[in-house]
């Protein structure tokens, strides 16, 4: 079995019988890199050194590869969840494109060295958060293979426009731990824009990649790409629409833009996938000038989305001028940032469980705050689900429709023999909203890799004992709006996590969710309030609320609880 629980029949078969590896894949592998290229182990050490030496940097393990290698990242500038604009830099999706990871690794070094010295770099770090992941595919890099250890092309494994007929796209969207790691962190650090570095050509490509139809923001994306190309110092560096070059499906750019509205670009840095080491300095210098200019872009539209009653942040979908592609506010701070070329825009703001708002705004606007009126009720009892699990919802006449989560396709409800069933095995880990035709229950179901043991309370601190990775993050989910409240990490180690719980109200039911190494860990009702919840495995049967029309999110007590929600566990697991 692989670390994520899937059967590794394919890779084990190929390892047991190397002759079974298709010759085309063997021929595609690069020989070992020449001295001077910094492989994942050396690059990871550089990231850790930067994080330990810089006051404005942090190291994180985003997940692990098929073979267990860490997928390492660093952020620089404003701390995650500060509300600042976020830029995401990725390298090494394809393991035979070694110059693709040298550029982002060199960028991390340059940003750290220039902070407080170089005016352009200091300004970038003053105003934004820059996430850099040089080695998305460490297994492939170590083997000199385009593919990961499951022989999957990771840049065809994202779920927007995923196509099973692509060459080696994986068994399903996000079937691979490497792409799931990028998905997990990107949900909580929504980029305003991003660059994904590759090699094998010299160009910058913009969306769409899966269709020649123009993207809603094509003019803006093309202008940003032109600006980038003009600063590389390479007269042969060109700009292309992705699909105009060649059509791909399930790639990083289209997923970022299609699911989250992120202006994301593919940068091909060298014609030779692994150019001689003596050429790297010149290549990196040109890419550095263009990348720093890209990171210097400031949003023309910024603001916050909040709950009208609690004034706490709301994760909302924002649409500009009725575009077919929307972007989102930050799930923790409610902040949003966007590059918008127009002088005046019509914004439509929608969030699960809230009344939508549409209005016209003049730009640039850097301090726009919109308050949404809540319409949803979140009952007190909801489960944490771990795989393999199915939610069974009897009495489909109550109108259950779907589970939703921004950035993910809605989970379809399967109706059979008067029961609606949702198979959570295909759901991204995290908090999901349950919707019916009449009501919405915000972040009512947590899908987690593992259920945390109850915390130990030391004064106002919470201590969880489990296996944790560097760069873990934690949130409380509580209150009628089920908002995500960051919990400061006071101390972390491989076997414990100490959190600051001084801001939490112990009389209110509070759930805790931790993101560590790309996996979600959760614990419900840490204060054991009368509004009890249960962590569950196996089948969950959810009785849908009947006859409750309140919209205050208030607490229901005693016998009324039965009319709000009945949850119980059938001790049976699916194989």
N, C-alpha and C positions, 0 to 999 in steps of 0.2 A: 504494500500500500504506500501511496505517496503521503507527504505530510498533511495534505488537505483531505485525505480519506479516500481518494479515488483509486481505483485499481490501475496499477502501472503496467498493464500487460504489454503495452506497445514498447515502452523503453526497456523493460526487462527482456522481452523477446529479442530486441536488437542487441542488447548487451550480451545475452547468452549466445547469440549467433551473429557476430559482426558481419558475416557474409550476406546476411539478409538486408543490410542497409542498402537502399537503392544507390546505384553507382552515381546517379546524378547528384545525390546529397554528398557522397564522398568526394566527388570532384569539386564540389562547391566550397569545400573547406579551405581556409587559408592555412599556410604553413605557420609555425610559431612566429610571433612578431619579432622584429629586430630589436636589439637593446635600445632603450630610450622610450619605448612605449610603456605606459604605466598601467599595469593590469589591475583587476578589481581589488586584490588584497592591498597593493601599494596605494591605489587611489583611495580606498576606504581609510587607510591610515592618515592620508593627507586631509581628508574631510574631518576626521576626528581631531587632528592637530589644530586645524583652523577653528573648529568649534570651541576647543578648550582655551585657545589663545585670544579669541575675539569676543569683546563684550556684546557684539550684535550678531551673533551666529549661534546656531544650535544644530546638533547632529541627531539623526533619527534613522532607525531601521524600518523601512516601509513594509517589508515583507521578506519572504524567502523564495528562492528559485525552486525549480523542481528537485534539484539535487541538494537543496538546503543552504545554498550560499546566500548571504544577506544582500538585500537590495538597499543600498545605503544612500542617504540623501543629506543635504545640509540646507538650512535656510539662513539667509543673511538679511540684515536691515531691521525692519520693524518685526516684532515678535508675531508669530501666528496668532490669529484671532484678535489682533489689535484693531482691525477694521481698515487697515491700509490696503491700497491696491496690491494684488498679488500677481507676480509673473512666475510662470513655470518653465523650467529648462530641462529637457530630457536628452539623453544620449544613449547609444548602444542598444537600441531595439534589435538591431541585426548584429550578430556576434562576429561577422567577418568584416565589419566596417569600423576599423580601429581608430581612424582619425575622428570619428563621430563622438567618441568619449573623451578624447584629448581636449576638444574645444570647451565643453562644459566644465571639465575639471580645471582647466586653466582659468576659466571665468571665475570659479570659486576662489582660486588663489588671488586673482587680480582684484576682485571686490574686497577681499579681506585686507590685502596689502595697501589698497588705496583709500580705505576708510579714514577720514580725517586728514588725508594728505592730498588726494586728487579731488578737485572740486566737483567734477561730474559724478564720480563714484560716490562721494559723500552725499550729494543731493539724491542720488538713486536710493541709497540706504536710509536717508532721512524720510523719504516719502513712500516707500514701498517695502514689500516682503518678496524676496527672490528665493524660490525653491529650486534646487539643482539636484538632479539625479543622473549622474554620469553613466551608470551601468545598469540599464533596465534589464538586460539579458546576460547576467554574469556567466551562466553555464555555456551559452553559445560563444561568448568572448573567449573563454578558456579553451574551447574546442576549435575556435576559428570557424564556427558554423553560423550561417545566417539564422538558424532556427534555435529554439530552446531545446532542452534535453528530451522533450516529448516530440521533437521534430514538428513543431508548430511555428509558423511565422507570426510572431507576436504583433506585428503591425497589420495583421489581418484578423485579429482575435477580439477587437473591441466590438461592442454590440450595436452600434449605429450602422445600418446598411450592411450588416454582416451577411456573408454569402457562403454557404457550404460548398459552392462550386469553385471558390478561390483555391489556389494551390496551397495546401497545408494550413487552413485557417483555424484548425482545432475542431474538436467534436461539437462545440457549442460556443456561443459568445462568452467571453470571460471564463473559458474552461481552464485557463492557465494561471498559476499563482502570480506570475509576474505582472500580467495585465490587471489582475484583481488588486494588487498592491497599489498600482497607479490610480485605479478607480477609488480605492478607499480614502487615500489622502486628499485626492482632488475634490471630493465631496465636501470636506471641511475647510479646505483652502481654495475656494473657487477662484481660478485665475481670471484676471481681466484679459490677459493675452499670454501666448506661449510660443516657444520654439522647440521643435523636435529635430535634433541633429542626426544626419545620416551621411553616407559618402558613396561615391560611385558616379557622381556627376558634380557640376558646379552651378547650382541654381537655388532659388527659393520658390516654393510652391504654396498656393493658397487654395482654400476650399471653393467648390467641392472637388472631392477625388472620386466619388462613386458615380457621378453623373455629369454630363456636359451642361446641364441646366445651370444658369447663373445663380449663385447664392444671393440672398437678400442684401448682404453687406459686401458684395463683390467689389464695388468701386473703392470702398475704404480699404479692404484687404489688399487690393492691387496696389493702391497708393503706398501702404505701409511696406509692402514687398519691394516696390521700386526704391523707396528710401533706403531700405536695407541693402539692396544690391549695389546702389551707388556708392556705398561706403566701404565695400569690401576691398577696394583697390585692385580688383581683378576685372579686366575689361571683358573677359569671357564669361563672367558670372551673369546669369540671365534669370528672368522672372517668368513664371508660368502658372497658369491655372492647373491644378493637379490633374484633373480629368483630361485636359487638353494635351498633357504630356502622355499619360497612360492611365487608364481607369483602374482603380483599386476599390476594394470594399472592406469595411471593418477596420479602418486605420485610425490612428490617434487623432489626426486633424478633424476628420468628419465626426468622430465621436465627441470630441471636445466642443465643436461648434453646434452639432445637431442636438446634443443632449443638454448642454449648459450655455450655449451662446458664446463660447470662448473663441476669440480670434486667434487661431492656432495655425502655425506654419511649419512646413518641412523645409529644412535647410540642408542641401547636399554640399558638403564642404570641399571635397576633392574628387577629381576624376578617378584617381587610383584609390581604391578603398583603404589601402595601407601604404601611403606614400613613404619614401625614404625619410628617416628621422630628421635628416638635415633640412628637409623642406617644411617640417612642421612649424618652425618658428615663424616663417613668413605667412603660412596659412592661418595660424592662430592670430597673428597680429591683425590681418585683414578682417577676420571674423569678429575679433574683439571690438574693433571700432564700430562695426555695424551693430553688434549685439548691445553694446553700451548705449548707443543711440536709441535702439529699440526699447531698452529698459528705462530710458529717460522720458518716454511718452507719458504725459499726464492726462488723466481722464477729463473730459469736458462735461460729464454728467456724473455726479456723486450724490449720495444721500443715505438715508436710513429708512427702513420699514419697521414700524413698531405696532404693538397691540394697543388699541385705543384705550383700553381699561387699565392694563398693567404697565404700559409703557415699555414692555420688554420686547426684545428683537423678534422679528417674524421672518421666517424663510419664505420668500414670495417669488413668484414668476413675474418678470417685468418685460413688457413688449413695447417696442418703439414703433410708432406710426403703423400699427397693425401688421407688423412684419410676421412672416411665417416662422421665424426663429426668435426665441426669447432667451433672456439671461436671468440670473437669479441673485437675490440678496444673500449675503453671508448667513449661514444657518445659526451662527453663534452671536454675531454682532448686529445682524440685520442691515449691515452696510452694503452698498453696491457702488460699482465704478464702471464706467463705460466710455469708450471713445466714440463720439457721435459727431459727424461733420456738420450736421444741420444747425441753424441758429435757433430753431424752435421745433419742439417735438411734442407729439401726443403720446403720453405714457398710459398704459393699462397695467394695473398691478392686481395680481390674483394670488390667493393663498388658500390652501385647503382649510375649510372651516371659517372663512372670512368673506365679507362682502367685497366684491371687486370695486376698484376705483379707476376711473379714467379722467385725465385732465391734460391740459396743454401747459407746457413750461418753456420759458426762454432760457437759452444757454449762452455762455457757460453757467452752470449752477453747481456749486460745490457743497451746498449745505441743505439739500432738499430732504425734508422729513415727511413721510406719509404715515398716518395712523389708520389702521384697518379695524373695522368693527367685527368682533367675533360672533359667529353664529353657531359654532359647534359646541357639543357637550362631550366631555371626556369622562366616562364612568370610572369608578374607583378601581375596579378589578381588571387588570389586563396581564397577559402572560409574557414571559420571555421564551422564545422558541429556539431550540437548537436542532440541527439536522441529525438524522432525517425526521422530519415532522410534517404533518399535514393539518391544516385547520379545517375542521368540518363544521359547517354552519347549517343547522337544520332549519326547516320552515322558510324556504326561499321566498315565500310570498311577502316576507318582510322587506324585500327589495335590496339586499346586499348586492353591490355592483363590483367593487374592486378594492385592491390595496394599491396605494400610490406612494411614491417617494420621488421628489424632484431629482432629475438626472437619470432616472431609471424608467423603463417602460412599465406601465401599469401591469399588475399581476391579474391575469384573467381569472374569472370565477367560473369553474366548471359545474354545471348543473346536471344532476343525475338522480333519479328516484327521489325527488323532492328534497334533495340536499345540495347545497353549494359547497364545493371543495376547492381549496387553494393549496397547491403543492408548493411549500416554501423552499424546496430544494433549489429552485431557480432564482430565489430572491437574493439580492445583494444584502449583506449584513448591515444592520443599522435599524433606525426607527422608521416604521411604516404607518401610514394613515389608513384607517378603514372607513370606507364610504358606502352609504346606502343612498337610495333615491331621496331620502328625507333628511338624513343626518350625516355628520362627519365627525369622526373621533380622531383627533390630532395625535400623531405619534403614539397610537394606542397599542401597537404591537412591536416589540423589539426582537429582531432576528439576530442571534448572537452565535459565535463559534463555541463559546463556552460560558457556563453560568458561574459567576464568582461566588465563593463562600461568603458568609456574612462577615462584614468588617468588624475589626476590633476598634472600639472607641477609646481614644486617649484624650480626654478633655474634648476639645473641639476639632480634633484631628481624626481622620478615618484611615485605618491601616488595612489594606487588603493583602492577603498572602496568595500568590499565584506565580506563574511564570510570565515575566514581563520583558519587553525589549527596550533598548534605549530610545528615547523620544516618545514614550507613551503619553497619551493625552486622556483627560477624564472630564466628564460632564455630569451634572445633575439634571434630571428631567423631572420637573415638578410644577405644581400650580395648574390653574384651569386652562392656561394656554399651552401647557406642556413644552415650555421653552427650554432650550439647551443653555445651561449656566456653567461656564468653565469652572473647574475645581483646580486650584493651583496645586502643583505637585511639589511638596516640601522635600521629599526624598524618594529616590527610586533605586531599585536594585533588581537583579535577575529574579528574586523570589518575593519581593514586596513592593508596595506602592503606598506612600504616605501622603494623604490629601488634606488640604485645608477645608474643613467643613464649617468654619466660623460664621459664614453668611447664611447657612441653611436653617430653616425653621423646622424644628423637630416635631412640631405638631401636624405638619403637612406631609402627606405621603410623598416620598422622594425615591426615584429610581436613579441608579448610577450606571453609566455606560463608559467603558474604557476602550480606546483604540490603541492597540499595541502590536507592532509587527504586522500591520495590515489586517488584524483580526479584531473583531468586536467581542468584548467580554461584558456581561451585564449582571446586575443584581437589582431586584425590585424591592421597594418598600424597606429601605435600610433602617428606618426608625421604628418599624413594626407598629404602625399606626392602626387605628380601627379600620382604615381602608386597606385591607390586606390584599396583597398580590401574591402570585405564585410563579416560581420558575419551573418550567415544564419541559419534558421531553415526551415524545410519542405523539399520539393524536390529541388534539384539543377540540372539544365541542363548545362552540360559543353560542349561547342563546342571545339573540339580538334584542335590545331594549324595545319595549312595546308601550305606547301611550305616554311617553315622556316628551313634552314639548318645551321644557325649560331651555334657555340659551345662556344661562349665567355661569355654567360650569360649577355650580355649587355642589356641596357634598350631600349625598343621599345616604340615609341611615336606616338601620334596623330592617324591618320587613320590606321597605322600599328597595333595598339592594337587590332583592330577587327580581323585581320588575325591571331593574336597570341592566343587570348582566349576571348570567350564570356561567361559570367556567369550571370545568372539571377535567380530570385527566383519565384517559383510558390507558392502562398499562400495557400497551401493545406497540411495538415498533415495526416500521417497515424496513425490509432488507433492500 
